[in-house]
Amino acid sequence: MEPQYLRRKTAGIYLRNKYGFGSEKSLAKLASVGGGPEFRKAGSAALYEPSKLDEWAVSKIGKPRRSTSDLSRT
């Protein structure tokens, strides 16, 4: 099965709906400075695979915590 690609705006909506964070602007910034999800270019369009967005988003989510004091015990 061939991968489905999302344009940056749709990728931002996908992340926001599924994980509660991410936006078109944040993806554009990360594409420029690094640290964002893997993407491809088709002309001027940035294209993202949903599976790569998922991998990236999950890597940004911390471990489960029971209180804010757990943050100091990493």
PyMOL Python script that loads the backbone (N, CA, C, O; Angstrom):
from pymol import cmd

cmd.read_pdbstr("""\
ATOM      1  N   MET A   1       0.838  -1.178   0.000  1.00  0.00           N
ATOM      2  CA  MET A   1       0.000   0.000   0.000  1.00  0.00           C
ATOM      3  C   MET A   1       0.889   1.250   0.000  1.00  0.00           C
ATOM      4  O   MET A   1       1.832   1.352   0.786  1.00  0.00           O
ATOM      5  N   GLU A   2       0.585   2.171  -0.867  1.00  0.00           N
ATOM      6  CA  GLU A   2       1.374   3.399  -0.959  1.00  0.00           C
ATOM      7  C   GLU A   2       1.028   4.336   0.193  1.00  0.00           C
ATOM      8  O   GLU A   2      -0.124   4.405   0.621  1.00  0.00           O
ATOM      9  N   PRO A   3       2.033   5.058   0.694  1.00  0.00           N
ATOM     10  CA  PRO A   3       1.759   5.965   1.815  1.00  0.00           C
ATOM     11  C   PRO A   3       0.853   7.119   1.404  1.00  0.00           C
ATOM     12  O   PRO A   3       0.877   7.568   0.258  1.00  0.00           O
ATOM     13  N   GLN A   4       0.065   7.582   2.344  1.00  0.00           N
ATOM     14  CA  GLN A   4      -0.772   8.759   2.160  1.00  0.00           C
ATOM     15  C   GLN A   4       0.041   9.950   2.658  1.00  0.00           C
ATOM     16  O   GLN A   4       0.715   9.850   3.683  1.00  0.00           O
ATOM     17  N   TYR A   5      -0.011  11.044   1.966  1.00  0.00           N
ATOM     18  CA  TYR A   5       0.726  12.231   2.377  1.00  0.00           C
ATOM     19  C   TYR A   5      -0.240  13.350   2.736  1.00  0.00           C
ATOM     20  O   TYR A   5      -1.275  13.528   2.093  1.00  0.00           O
ATOM     21  N   LEU A   6       0.112  14.093   3.764  1.00  0.00           N
ATOM     22  CA  LEU A   6      -0.671  15.244   4.191  1.00  0.00           C
ATOM     23  C   LEU A   6       0.153  16.506   3.970  1.00  0.00           C
ATOM     24  O   LEU A   6       1.343  16.540   4.281  1.00  0.00           O
ATOM     25  N   ARG A   7      -0.480  17.535   3.435  1.00  0.00           N
ATOM     26  CA  ARG A   7       0.191  18.831   3.346  1.00  0.00           C
ATOM     27  C   ARG A   7       0.331  19.406   4.753  1.00  0.00           C
ATOM     28  O   ARG A   7      -0.328  18.951   5.688  1.00  0.00           O
ATOM     29  N   ARG A   8       1.182  20.395   4.890  1.00  0.00           N
ATOM     30  CA  ARG A   8       1.525  20.906   6.221  1.00  0.00           C
ATOM     31  C   ARG A   8       0.298  21.367   7.016  1.00  0.00           C
ATOM     32  O   ARG A   8       0.193  21.068   8.206  1.00  0.00           O
ATOM     33  N   LYS A   9      -0.618  22.081   6.386  1.00  0.00           N
ATOM     34  CA  LYS A   9      -1.806  22.560   7.105  1.00  0.00           C
ATOM     35  C   LYS A   9      -2.616  21.381   7.638  1.00  0.00           C
ATOM     36  O   LYS A   9      -3.026  21.380   8.798  1.00  0.00           O
ATOM     37  N   THR A  10      -2.845  20.380   6.792  1.00  0.00           N
ATOM     38  CA  THR A  10      -3.609  19.199   7.196  1.00  0.00           C
ATOM     39  C   THR A  10      -2.851  18.392   8.238  1.00  0.00           C
ATOM     40  O   THR A  10      -3.459  17.819   9.142  1.00  0.00           O
ATOM     41  N   ALA A  11      -1.524  18.341   8.120  1.00  0.00           N
ATOM     42  CA  ALA A  11      -0.701  17.627   9.103  1.00  0.00           C
ATOM     43  C   ALA A  11      -0.819  18.287  10.475  1.00  0.00           C
ATOM     44  O   ALA A  11      -0.882  17.595  11.491  1.00  0.00           O
ATOM     45  N   GLY A  12      -0.851  19.611  10.513  1.00  0.00           N
ATOM     46  CA  GLY A  12      -1.029  20.325  11.772  1.00  0.00           C
ATOM     47  C   GLY A  12      -2.381  20.025  12.406  1.00  0.00           C
ATOM     48  O   GLY A  12      -2.477  19.838  13.619  1.00  0.00           O
ATOM     49  N   ILE A  13      -3.423  19.981  11.585  1.00  0.00           N
ATOM     50  CA  ILE A  13      -4.766  19.646  12.074  1.00  0.00           C
ATOM     51  C   ILE A  13      -4.786  18.212  12.590  1.00  0.00           C
ATOM     52  O   ILE A  13      -5.372  17.930  13.635  1.00  0.00           O
ATOM     53  N   TYR A  14      -4.150  17.317  11.860  1.00  0.00           N
ATOM     54  CA  TYR A  14      -4.064  15.906  12.262  1.00  0.00           C
ATOM     55  C   TYR A  14      -3.423  15.785  13.648  1.00  0.00           C
ATOM     56  O   TYR A  14      -3.957  15.106  14.525  1.00  0.00           O
ATOM     57  N   LEU A  15      -2.283  16.443  13.839  1.00  0.00           N
ATOM     58  CA  LEU A  15      -1.594  16.389  15.133  1.00  0.00           C
ATOM     59  C   LEU A  15      -2.449  16.979  16.250  1.00  0.00           C
ATOM     60  O   LEU A  15      -2.550  16.399  17.331  1.00  0.00           O
ATOM     61  N   ARG A  16      -3.059  18.123  15.990  1.00  0.00           N
ATOM     62  CA  ARG A  16      -3.876  18.796  17.006  1.00  0.00           C
ATOM     63  C   ARG A  16      -5.054  17.910  17.407  1.00  0.00           C
ATOM     64  O   ARG A  16      -5.353  17.777  18.594  1.00  0.00           O
ATOM     65  N   ASN A  17      -5.725  17.303  16.423  1.00  0.00           N
ATOM     66  CA  ASN A  17      -6.892  16.465  16.712  1.00  0.00           C
ATOM     67  C   ASN A  17      -6.519  15.173  17.425  1.00  0.00           C
ATOM     68  O   ASN A  17      -7.245  14.718  18.309  1.00  0.00           O
ATOM     69  N   LYS A  18      -5.395  14.581  17.047  1.00  0.00           N
ATOM     70  CA  LYS A  18      -5.024  13.278  17.604  1.00  0.00           C
ATOM     71  C   LYS A  18      -4.247  13.389  18.913  1.00  0.00           C
ATOM     72  O   LYS A  18      -4.433  12.565  19.810  1.00  0.00           O
ATOM     73  N   TYR A  19      -3.372  14.402  19.037  1.00  0.00           N
ATOM     74  CA  TYR A  19      -2.478  14.487  20.196  1.00  0.00           C
ATOM     75  C   TYR A  19      -2.667  15.745  21.044  1.00  0.00           C
ATOM     76  O   TYR A  19      -2.146  15.821  22.156  1.00  0.00           O
ATOM     77  N   GLY A  20      -3.395  16.716  20.540  1.00  0.00           N
ATOM     78  CA  GLY A  20      -3.628  17.930  21.315  1.00  0.00           C
ATOM     79  C   GLY A  20      -2.554  18.988  21.171  1.00  0.00           C
ATOM     80  O   GLY A  20      -2.603  20.001  21.868  1.00  0.00           O
ATOM     81  N   PHE A  21      -1.591  18.789  20.296  1.00  0.00           N
ATOM     82  CA  PHE A  21      -0.561  19.801  20.044  1.00  0.00           C
ATOM     83  C   PHE A  21      -0.107  19.705  18.593  1.00  0.00           C
ATOM     84  O   PHE A  21      -0.342  18.712  17.904  1.00  0.00           O
ATOM     85  N   GLY A  22       0.548  20.771  18.157  1.00  0.00           N
ATOM     86  CA  GLY A  22       1.036  20.836  16.783  1.00  0.00           C
ATOM     87  C   GLY A  22       0.198  21.805  15.965  1.00  0.00           C
ATOM     88  O   GLY A  22      -0.995  21.978  16.213  1.00  0.00           O
ATOM     89  N   SER A  23       0.835  22.429  14.994  1.00  0.00           N
ATOM     90  CA  SER A  23       0.140  23.362  14.109  1.00  0.00           C
ATOM     91  C   SER A  23       0.936  23.495  12.821  1.00  0.00           C
ATOM     92  O   SER A  23       2.089  23.074  12.736  1.00  0.00           O
ATOM     93  N   GLU A  24       0.303  24.083  11.832  1.00  0.00           N
ATOM     94  CA  GLU A  24       0.982  24.346  10.567  1.00  0.00           C
ATOM     95  C   GLU A  24       2.225  25.205  10.804  1.00  0.00           C
ATOM     96  O   GLU A  24       3.286  24.937  10.241  1.00  0.00           O
ATOM     97  N   LYS A  25       2.091  26.230  11.633  1.00  0.00           N
ATOM     98  CA  LYS A  25       3.215  27.136  11.898  1.00  0.00           C
ATOM     99  C   LYS A  25       4.349  26.437  12.637  1.00  0.00           C
ATOM    100  O   LYS A  25       5.520  26.651  12.326  1.00  0.00           O
ATOM    101  N   SER A  26       4.006  25.605  13.613  1.00  0.00           N
ATOM    102  CA  SER A  26       5.075  24.913  14.352  1.00  0.00           C
ATOM    103  C   SER A  26       5.793  23.918  13.448  1.00  0.00           C
ATOM    104  O   SER A  26       7.008  23.753  13.559  1.00  0.00           O
ATOM    105  N   LEU A  27       5.065  23.256  12.558  1.00  0.00           N
ATOM    106  CA  LEU A  27       5.709  22.331  11.618  1.00  0.00           C
ATOM    107  C   LEU A  27       6.632  23.087  10.661  1.00  0.00           C
ATOM    108  O   LEU A  27       7.719  22.607  10.340  1.00  0.00           O
ATOM    109  N   ALA A  28       6.203  24.261  10.207  1.00  0.00           N
ATOM    110  CA  ALA A  28       7.041  25.071   9.318  1.00  0.00           C
ATOM    111  C   ALA A  28       8.320  25.503  10.034  1.00  0.00           C
ATOM    112  O   ALA A  28       9.408  25.432   9.463  1.00  0.00           O
ATOM    113  N   LYS A  29       8.188  25.947  11.271  1.00  0.00           N
ATOM    114  CA  LYS A  29       9.358  26.374  12.057  1.00  0.00           C
ATOM    115  C   LYS A  29      10.324  25.208  12.256  1.00  0.00           C
ATOM    116  O   LYS A  29      11.530  25.356  12.062  1.00  0.00           O
ATOM    117  N   LEU A  30       9.788  24.041  12.645  1.00  0.00           N
ATOM    118  CA  LEU A  30      10.640  22.880  12.883  1.00  0.00           C
ATOM    119  C   LEU A  30      11.283  22.373  11.596  1.00  0.00           C
ATOM    120  O   LEU A  30      12.394  21.844  11.628  1.00  0.00           O
ATOM    121  N   ALA A  31      10.602  22.526  10.472  1.00  0.00           N
ATOM    122  CA  ALA A  31      11.196  22.131   9.194  1.00  0.00           C
ATOM    123  C   ALA A  31      12.403  23.011   8.881  1.00  0.00           C
ATOM    124  O   ALA A  31      13.341  22.577   8.213  1.00  0.00           O
ATOM    125  N   SER A  32      12.371  24.242   9.365  1.00  0.00           N
ATOM    126  CA  SER A  32      13.462  25.180   9.132  1.00  0.00           C
ATOM    127  C   SER A  32      14.630  24.976  10.094  1.00  0.00           C
ATOM    128  O   SER A  32      15.788  24.958   9.675  1.00  0.00           O
ATOM    129  N   VAL A  33      14.326  24.821  11.377  1.00  0.00           N
ATOM    130  CA  VAL A  33      15.388  24.753  12.385  1.00  0.00           C
ATOM    131  C   VAL A  33      15.759  23.334  12.793  1.00  0.00           C
ATOM    132  O   VAL A  33      16.805  23.118  13.405  1.00  0.00           O
ATOM    133  N   GLY A  34      14.914  22.371  12.461  1.00  0.00           N
ATOM    134  CA  GLY A  34      15.162  20.977  12.829  1.00  0.00           C
ATOM    135  C   GLY A  34      14.375  20.571  14.059  1.00  0.00           C
ATOM    136  O   GLY A  34      13.887  21.413  14.813  1.00  0.00           O
ATOM    137  N   GLY A  35      14.260  19.269  14.246  1.00  0.00           N
ATOM    138  CA  GLY A  35      13.573  18.738  15.413  1.00  0.00           C
ATOM    139  C   GLY A  35      12.141  18.325  15.170  1.00  0.00           C
ATOM    140  O   GLY A  35      11.473  17.832  16.080  1.00  0.00           O
ATOM    141  N   GLY A  36      11.661  18.518  13.962  1.00  0.00           N
ATOM    142  CA  GLY A  36      10.285  18.145  13.650  1.00  0.00           C
ATOM    143  C   GLY A  36      10.191  16.771  13.019  1.00  0.00           C
ATOM    144  O   GLY A  36      11.189  16.061  12.900  1.00  0.00           O
ATOM    145  N   PRO A  37       8.993  16.404  12.619  1.00  0.00           N
ATOM    146  CA  PRO A  37       8.800  15.105  11.977  1.00  0.00           C
ATOM    147  C   PRO A  37       9.409  15.082  10.577  1.00  0.00           C
ATOM    148  O   PRO A  37       9.584  16.119   9.937  1.00  0.00           O
ATOM    149  N   GLU A  38       9.720  13.891  10.128  1.00  0.00           N
ATOM    150  CA  GLU A  38      10.257  13.689   8.784  1.00  0.00           C
ATOM    151  C   GLU A  38       9.209  14.118   7.752  1.00  0.00           C
ATOM    152  O   GLU A  38       8.017  13.867   7.927  1.00  0.00           O
ATOM    153  N   PHE A  39       9.664  14.764   6.679  1.00  0.00           N
ATOM    154  CA  PHE A  39       8.745  15.173   5.616  1.00  0.00           C
ATOM    155  C   PHE A  39       9.443  15.077   4.270  1.00  0.00           C
ATOM    156  O   PHE A  39      10.661  14.916   4.193  1.00  0.00           O
ATOM    157  N   ARG A  40       8.660  15.179   3.223  1.00  0.00           N
ATOM    158  CA  ARG A  40       9.180  15.189   1.853  1.00  0.00           C
ATOM    159  C   ARG A  40       8.738  16.480   1.188  1.00  0.00           C
ATOM    160  O   ARG A  40       7.808  17.142   1.649  1.00  0.00           O
ATOM    161  N   LYS A  41       9.404  16.830   0.113  1.00  0.00           N
ATOM    162  CA  LYS A  41       9.021  18.008  -0.660  1.00  0.00           C
ATOM    163  C   LYS A  41       8.532  17.571  -2.033  1.00  0.00           C
ATOM    164  O   LYS A  41       9.110  16.684  -2.660  1.00  0.00           O
ATOM    165  N   ALA A  42       7.467  18.201  -2.486  1.00  0.00           N
ATOM    166  CA  ALA A  42       6.961  18.051  -3.847  1.00  0.00           C
ATOM    167  C   ALA A  42       6.768  19.475  -4.358  1.00  0.00           C
ATOM    168  O   ALA A  42       5.751  20.113  -4.087  1.00  0.00           O
ATOM    169  N   GLY A  43       7.747  19.957  -5.092  1.00  0.00           N
ATOM    170  CA  GLY A  43       7.735  21.364  -5.462  1.00  0.00           C
ATOM    171  C   GLY A  43       7.914  22.192  -4.201  1.00  0.00           C
ATOM    172  O   GLY A  43       8.877  22.002  -3.459  1.00  0.00           O
ATOM    173  N   SER A  44       6.990  23.107  -3.960  1.00  0.00           N
ATOM    174  CA  SER A  44       7.084  23.935  -2.754  1.00  0.00           C
ATOM    175  C   SER A  44       6.301  23.352  -1.574  1.00  0.00           C
ATOM    176  O   SER A  44       6.352  23.893  -0.470  1.00  0.00           O
ATOM    177  N   ALA A  45       5.585  22.265  -1.800  1.00  0.00           N
ATOM    178  CA  ALA A  45       4.749  21.678  -0.743  1.00  0.00           C
ATOM    179  C   ALA A  45       5.542  20.706   0.124  1.00  0.00           C
ATOM    180  O   ALA A  45       6.276  19.859  -0.384  1.00  0.00           O
ATOM    181  N   ALA A  46       5.384  20.842   1.434  1.00  0.00           N
ATOM    182  CA  ALA A  46       5.928  19.864   2.381  1.00  0.00           C
ATOM    183  C   ALA A  46       4.856  18.805   2.588  1.00  0.00           C
ATOM    184  O   ALA A  46       3.690  19.125   2.819  1.00  0.00           O
ATOM    185  N   LEU A  47       5.258  17.544   2.503  1.00  0.00           N
ATOM    186  CA  LEU A  47       4.320  16.430   2.633  1.00  0.00           C
ATOM    187  C   LEU A  47       4.743  15.527   3.778  1.00  0.00           C
ATOM    188  O   LEU A  47       5.915  15.167   3.897  1.00  0.00           O
ATOM    189  N   TYR A  48       3.791  15.166   4.614  1.00  0.00           N
ATOM    190  CA  TYR A  48       4.041  14.357   5.803  1.00  0.00           C
ATOM    191  C   TYR A  48       3.250  13.059   5.731  1.00  0.00           C
ATOM    192  O   TYR A  48       2.082  13.056   5.342  1.00  0.00           O
ATOM    193  N   GLU A  49       3.890  11.961   6.108  1.00  0.00           N
ATOM    194  CA  GLU A  49       3.188  10.686   6.246  1.00  0.00           C
ATOM    195  C   GLU A  49       2.588  10.637   7.648  1.00  0.00           C
ATOM    196  O   GLU A  49       3.278  10.962   8.615  1.00  0.00           O
ATOM    197  N   PRO A  50       1.326  10.241   7.785  1.00  0.00           N
ATOM    198  CA  PRO A  50       0.730  10.148   9.117  1.00  0.00           C
ATOM    199  C   PRO A  50       1.542   9.278  10.079  1.00  0.00           C
ATOM    200  O   PRO A  50       1.638   9.601  11.263  1.00  0.00           O
ATOM    201  N   SER A  51       2.122   8.194   9.595  1.00  0.00           N
ATOM    202  CA  SER A  51       2.906   7.320  10.485  1.00  0.00           C
ATOM    203  C   SER A  51       4.126   8.052  11.042  1.00  0.00           C
ATOM    204  O   SER A  51       4.502   7.832  12.193  1.00  0.00           O
ATOM    205  N   LYS A  52       4.747   8.918  10.244  1.00  0.00           N
ATOM    206  CA  LYS A  52       5.903   9.698  10.715  1.00  0.00           C
ATOM    207  C   LYS A  52       5.461  10.777  11.704  1.00  0.00           C
ATOM    208  O   LYS A  52       6.171  11.072  12.666  1.00  0.00           O
ATOM    209  N   LEU A  53       4.289  11.363  11.466  1.00  0.00           N
ATOM    210  CA  LEU A  53       3.742  12.332  12.419  1.00  0.00           C
ATOM    211  C   LEU A  53       3.468  11.653  13.758  1.00  0.00           C
ATOM    212  O   LEU A  53       3.760  12.209  14.816  1.00  0.00           O
ATOM    213  N   ASP A  54       2.902  10.442  13.701  1.00  0.00           N
ATOM    214  CA  ASP A  54       2.619   9.687  14.928  1.00  0.00           C
ATOM    215  C   ASP A  54       3.904   9.376  15.687  1.00  0.00           C
ATOM    216  O   ASP A  54       3.971   9.575  16.900  1.00  0.00           O
ATOM    217  N   GLU A  55       4.925   8.890  14.982  1.00  0.00           N
ATOM    218  CA  GLU A  55       6.207   8.568  15.628  1.00  0.00           C
ATOM    219  C   GLU A  55       6.781   9.795  16.327  1.00  0.00           C
ATOM    220  O   GLU A  55       7.223   9.717  17.473  1.00  0.00           O
ATOM    221  N   TRP A  56       6.769  10.913  15.637  1.00  0.00           N
ATOM    222  CA  TRP A  56       7.321  12.144  16.191  1.00  0.00           C
ATOM    223  C   TRP A  56       6.522  12.604  17.410  1.00  0.00           C
ATOM    224  O   TRP A  56       7.099  12.943  18.444  1.00  0.00           O
ATOM    225  N   ALA A  57       5.195  12.615  17.287  1.00  0.00           N
ATOM    226  CA  ALA A  57       4.346  13.082  18.386  1.00  0.00           C
ATOM    227  C   ALA A  57       4.526  12.216  19.627  1.00  0.00           C
ATOM    228  O   ALA A  57       4.640  12.737  20.736  1.00  0.00           O
ATOM    229  N   VAL A  58       4.553  10.911  19.448  1.00  0.00           N
ATOM    230  CA  VAL A  58       4.719  10.002  20.585  1.00  0.00           C
ATOM    231  C   VAL A  58       6.074  10.231  21.256  1.00  0.00           C
ATOM    232  O   VAL A  58       6.188  10.128  22.477  1.00  0.00           O
ATOM    233  N   SER A  59       7.104  10.543  20.456  1.00  0.00           N
ATOM    234  CA  SER A  59       8.435  10.788  21.032  1.00  0.00           C
ATOM    235  C   SER A  59       8.469  12.067  21.870  1.00  0.00           C
ATOM    236  O   SER A  59       9.349  12.225  22.716  1.00  0.00           O
ATOM    237  N   LYS A  60       7.530  12.972  21.647  1.00  0.00           N
ATOM    238  CA  LYS A  60       7.472  14.239  22.388  1.00  0.00           C
ATOM    239  C   LYS A  60       6.647  14.147  23.666  1.00  0.00           C
ATOM    240  O   LYS A  60       6.705  15.042  24.509  1.00  0.00           O
ATOM    241  N   ILE A  61       5.883  13.074  23.812  1.00  0.00           N
ATOM    242  CA  ILE A  61       5.019  12.918  24.979  1.00  0.00           C
ATOM    243  C   ILE A  61       5.812  12.252  26.096  1.00  0.00           C
ATOM    244  O   ILE A  61       6.430  11.207  25.892  1.00  0.00           O
ATOM    245  N   GLY A  62       5.792  12.854  27.257  1.00  0.00           N
ATOM    246  CA  GLY A  62       6.546  12.334  28.398  1.00  0.00           C
ATOM    247  C   GLY A  62       5.920  11.089  29.001  1.00  0.00           C
ATOM    248  O   GLY A  62       4.842  10.645  28.606  1.00  0.00           O
ATOM    249  N   LYS A  63       6.634  10.548  29.967  1.00  0.00           N
ATOM    250  CA  LYS A  63       6.161   9.367  30.688  1.00  0.00           C
ATOM    251  C   LYS A  63       4.990   9.746  31.595  1.00  0.00           C
ATOM    252  O   LYS A  63       4.846  10.911  31.968  1.00  0.00           O
ATOM    253  N   PRO A  64       4.157   8.771  31.950  1.00  0.00           N
ATOM    254  CA  PRO A  64       3.039   9.053  32.857  1.00  0.00           C
ATOM    255  C   PRO A  64       3.536   9.542  34.222  1.00  0.00           C
ATOM    256  O   PRO A  64       4.559   9.072  34.719  1.00  0.00           O
ATOM    257  N   ARG A  65       2.820  10.469  34.812  1.00  0.00           N
ATOM    258  CA  ARG A  65       3.164  11.041  36.113  1.00  0.00           C
ATOM    259  C   ARG A  65       1.926  11.020  37.002  1.00  0.00           C
ATOM    260  O   ARG A  65       0.798  11.078  36.514  1.00  0.00           O
ATOM    261  N   ARG A  66       2.145  10.937  38.291  1.00  0.00           N
ATOM    262  CA  ARG A  66       1.034  10.997  39.248  1.00  0.00           C
ATOM    263  C   ARG A  66       0.937  12.372  39.908  1.00  0.00           C
ATOM    264  O   ARG A  66      -0.102  12.721  40.468  1.00  0.00           O
ATOM    265  N   SER A  67       2.019  13.151  39.844  1.00  0.00           N
ATOM    266  CA  SER A  67       1.990  14.505  40.397  1.00  0.00           C
ATOM    267  C   SER A  67       3.077  15.331  39.729  1.00  0.00           C
ATOM    268  O   SER A  67       3.964  14.791  39.067  1.00  0.00           O
ATOM    269  N   THR A  68       3.002  16.645  39.907  1.00  0.00           N
ATOM    270  CA  THR A  68       4.022  17.515  39.326  1.00  0.00           C
ATOM    271  C   THR A  68       5.378  17.313  39.977  1.00  0.00           C
ATOM    272  O   THR A  68       6.403  17.604  39.361  1.00  0.00           O
ATOM    273  N   SER A  69       5.407  16.818  41.210  1.00  0.00           N
ATOM    274  CA  SER A  69       6.695  16.569  41.866  1.00  0.00           C
ATOM    275  C   SER A  69       7.441  15.410  41.216  1.00  0.00           C
ATOM    276  O   SER A  69       8.654  15.285  41.386  1.00  0.00           O
ATOM    277  N   ASP A  70       6.731  14.559  40.475  1.00  0.00           N
ATOM    278  CA  ASP A  70       7.387  13.471  39.750  1.00  0.00           C
ATOM    279  C   ASP A  70       8.338  14.004  38.685  1.00  0.00           C
ATOM    280  O   ASP A  70       9.248  13.291  38.264  1.00  0.00           O
ATOM    281  N   LEU A  71       8.147  15.230  38.246  1.00  0.00           N
ATOM    282  CA  LEU A  71       8.972  15.807  37.186  1.00  0.00           C
ATOM    283  C   LEU A  71      10.435  15.887  37.574  1.00  0.00           C
ATOM    284  O   LEU A  71      11.308  15.768  36.715  1.00  0.00           O
ATOM    285  N   SER A  72      10.718  16.087  38.849  1.00  0.00           N
ATOM    286  CA  SER A  72      12.110  16.217  39.280  1.00  0.00           C
ATOM    287  C   SER A  72      12.803  14.870  39.420  1.00  0.00           C
ATOM    288  O   SER A  72      14.021  14.825  39.588  1.00  0.00           O
ATOM    289  N   ARG A  73      12.076  13.798  39.357  1.00  0.00           N
ATOM    290  CA  ARG A  73      12.651  12.455  39.514  1.00  0.00           C
ATOM    291  C   ARG A  73      12.671  11.717  38.185  1.00  0.00           C
ATOM    292  O   ARG A  73      11.941  10.742  38.009  1.00  0.00           O
ATOM    293  N   THR A  74      13.489  12.163  37.256  1.00  0.00           N
ATOM    294  CA  THR A  74      13.545  11.518  35.938  1.00  0.00           C
ATOM    295  C   THR A  74      14.576  10.433  35.883  1.00  0.00           C
ATOM    296  O   THR A  74      14.746   9.795  34.844  1.00  0.00           O
TER     297      THR A  74
END
""", "prot")
cmd.dss("prot")
cmd.show_as("cartoon", "prot")
cmd.util.cbc("prot")
cmd.orient("prot")
